[in-house]
Amino acid sequence: MSEVERVNVEKRLSDMAVYNGVAYLAGQVPDDGSLDIQGQTAQVLATIDRLLATAGTDKSRILMAQIFITNMKEFDGMNKAWDAWVAPGNAPPRATVEARLANPDFKVEIVVTAALA
C-alpha cells in the first residue's frame, strides 16, 4: 500500500495530497484579490500548474475540476482565462457553481483532481 504524500501542510489543510497515482488539490484561490475574475482565475491556474508539476503531472492529466465563482455574471471572464489555459484536446469534466467564498475579495476558487504521469 502506498503512502499518502502531502504538500504544503498547514494546521488546517494541505495544498495537495498524492495517493495511489492521483493528486488531489485543495481549493486554490488567487494571491491578489484586487484583480478582476479573469486575472484571479489566471493566478489560480498558475498555482495549479505549479502544484501539479510538484506531483510530477500536468493539466493534461486532470480528471475533474470544480470551479466556485462568487457571481455567475462573471462566468465569461473566468472562462476566458480557463480557455486560454486548458490543455487542447484534454478539457476535463468540470462543474462551475456560484458560491460565497471565505475571503470576500476572492472571486474564484478551483479544485482539481489529476492522474499522475
C-alpha positions in Angstrom: 0.0 0.0 0.0 1.4 3.4 -0.9 1.9 6.2 1.5 -0.1 9.5 1.3 2.2 12.4 0.4 1.0 15.8 1.5 2.3 19.1 0.1 2.4 22.5 1.9 0.9 21.1 5.1 -0.6 23.7 7.4 -2.6 23.3 10.6 -6.0 23.2 8.8 -5.2 21.9 5.4 -2.7 20.8 2.8 -2.5 22.2 -0.7 -2.3 18.7 -2.2 -2.4 15.1 -1.2 -1.0 12.4 -3.6 -2.1 8.8 -3.2 -2.3 5.8 -5.4 -1.4 7.6 -8.6 -3.8 10.5 -8.1 -3.1 14.1 -7.0 -5.9 15.8 -5.0 -5.7 19.6 -4.8 -7.4 21.7 -2.2 -9.4 24.7 -3.4 -6.9 27.1 -4.8 -7.5 30.8 -4.6 -5.8 33.9 -6.1 -2.9 35.7 -4.5 -4.3 39.2 -5.4 -7.9 39.8 -4.5 -7.9 43.2 -6.3 -7.8 41.6 -9.8 -10.8 41.0 -11.9 -12.1 37.5 -12.3 -10.0 36.8 -15.4 -6.9 37.9 -13.6 -7.7 35.9 -10.5 -8.5 32.8 -12.5 -5.2 33.1 -14.3 -3.4 33.3 -11.0 -5.2 30.2 -9.6 -4.5 28.2 -12.8 -0.8 29.1 -12.5 -0.8 27.8 -8.9 -2.5 24.6 -10.1 0.2 24.2 -12.7 2.9 24.5 -10.1 1.3 22.0 -7.7 0.7 19.5 -10.5 4.3 19.9 -11.5 5.4 19.2 -7.9 3.4 15.9 -8.2 5.1 15.1 -11.5 2.0 15.6 -13.6 0.3 18.4 -15.6 -3.1 19.9 -16.6 -3.5 17.4 -19.5 -4.0 14.7 -16.8 -6.8 16.5 -14.8 -9.6 14.0 -14.1 -12.1 16.6 -12.7 -12.3 20.3 -12.0 -14.7 22.1 -9.6 -14.9 25.8 -10.0 -16.6 28.1 -7.5 -17.3 31.7 -8.5 -18.9 34.4 -6.5 -21.0 35.9 -9.3 -22.3 33.9 -12.3 -22.4 37.2 -14.2 -18.6 36.9 -14.3 -18.7 33.4 -15.8 -17.5 34.6 -19.2 -14.4 36.3 -17.7 -13.5 33.2 -15.8 -13.9 31.1 -19.0 -11.6 33.5 -20.9 -8.7 32.6 -18.6 -9.8 28.9 -18.4 -10.0 28.6 -22.2 -6.5 30.1 -22.7 -5.1 27.7 -20.1 -6.8 24.3 -20.7 -4.8 21.7 -22.5 -6.1 21.4 -26.1 -7.9 18.1 -26.5 -7.8 17.4 -22.8 -10.6 19.6 -21.4 -11.5 17.8 -18.1 -15.0 17.1 -16.8 -15.9 20.3 -14.9 -18.6 21.8 -12.7 -19.0 25.5 -12.1 -21.2 26.8 -9.3 -21.9 30.2 -7.7 -20.8 30.3 -4.1 -19.8 32.7 -1.4 -16.0 32.3 -0.7 -14.2 32.6 2.6 -12.5 35.8 1.6 -14.8 38.4 0.2 -12.0 39.7 -2.2 -11.8 36.3 -3.9 -13.9 35.8 -7.0 -12.9 32.3 -7.8 -11.7 29.1 -6.2 -10.7 25.9 -8.2 -10.4 22.3 -7.0 -8.8 19.7 -9.3 -8.0 16.0 -9.2 -5.4 14.7 -11.6 -3.8 11.4 -12.5 0.0 11.2 -12.1 2.0 11.0 -15.3 
